[in-house]
Amino acid sequence: MNLSKLTLAIGLVMTNPEQYYPERKEWQDVEQGQVSRDFADFVEAWIPGQTAFTSECEITENSETYKMKADDVPFTFKRIDDSYSLIYNGCAEEIQESTFNQFVDSLCAEFSLSHSSV
């Protein structure tokens, strides 16, 4: 491949990444912190139908905590009032409400857990 074709290919990927990387999730574009990047790598390693999940949740009027494990690796999504966080690999990071809801809705559906509508 010559340089102009390579430049064009890179340009296409950069202008339309969802076409070339359909596995990339919208939340990965929103969350830029190190914990989120590390968690994204972890999520990409999940194998549908093979990754074993466990979960427990605690919901109060002002908070929601979803403690989960994928193949025995723990992670937590937590909401306290209007603050949302991801805890992974021993580190916590604030995340967007949309990211929290995307994961919690998906994982709650998987495990038939309740998810309060805030």
N, C-alpha and C positions, 0 to 999 in steps of 0.2 A: 504494500500500500504506500503510495507516495504521500508527501507531506500535505498536499492540498486535500486529498481524500481523508486523511487522518484528521485534519482540522475540521472538515465538514462533519465527520462522524462525531467528534467531540462536541461541536456546536449543536448538533441534533440532540445529543444526550442532555446537554446543559439547558436547552430551550424546552425540551419535552421529556423530562425524566420519567414520568409515569408510564410512557409508552415503552421505554427501554428497561425500566426497573419497576415492574408492576408490584413487586413484593414490598416496595417502600411504602410505609404508612404515613398518612398526613401528620400524625402526631410527631413523627421524627423531624418534620420540617419546622414544627412549632417549638419543640423542646431542644434547647441547645446546650444545656449543662452537662457536665461530665457524668453524673449519675445516670441521666437519661440516655446519653450515648452508650454507656456501658450496658444499661438495661436493654437498649435496642439491639445490641449485639447478642445478648442473651435470648431475646425474643426471636430473633432470626434463626436461632439454633433449635427452636421448638419444632418437633416433627408431629404433624397432625396424626392423631390416632396412636401415637407411641409415647409422647411426653405425658408423664403422670402428674396430675394436678391434685392438690389438696387445698382446702380453703376453710376459713372461719371468719365470721363477721360479727361486729358489734356496732349497733346503731343506737344512738341517743338523739335527743332533740337537737343538740348542737354539734354532733360529731358522727362520723362513720369511719370505721377501721376495718379494712379487709386484709387479713393476714393470709398469705398464700404461699404455696411451694410448687415449683415445677421441677420434677425429678429431684426432689428433696432440697432444692435451692430456694431459700426464703426471700420473699419480697412483700412489701406492704404498700397499699394505697390508703391514704388517710385524709380525711377532711375534718377540720375544726373551724366552725363558723364558715367564713368565706375564704379560708386558706386551704390549699390542696397540696399534698406532698406525696412523693414516691420515696420509699426506703428500700435500698437495694445494696447488697454487698457491704453492709454496715454503715452506709452513708445515706443521709436524707437530703432531699432537694425539693424546693417548691416547684410545682408544675401548674399548667393551665387547667382551669375547670373542664374544658373540652377534652383534654387528655385523660383526666380522672374519669369523666363520664364514659368515654369510649371504652376504656379498659374495664371499668366496673360493670357497665351494662353488658359487655361481652362475657365477662367471667361470671357474672351473676346468672346470666341466661344458661351458661354451661353447667353451673352448679345449683340451679334453682334457688338462689339466694334472693332476699329482698334488697332493693336499692331504693332508698328514699329519694323522692324528687324534691330537690332543694330549690 
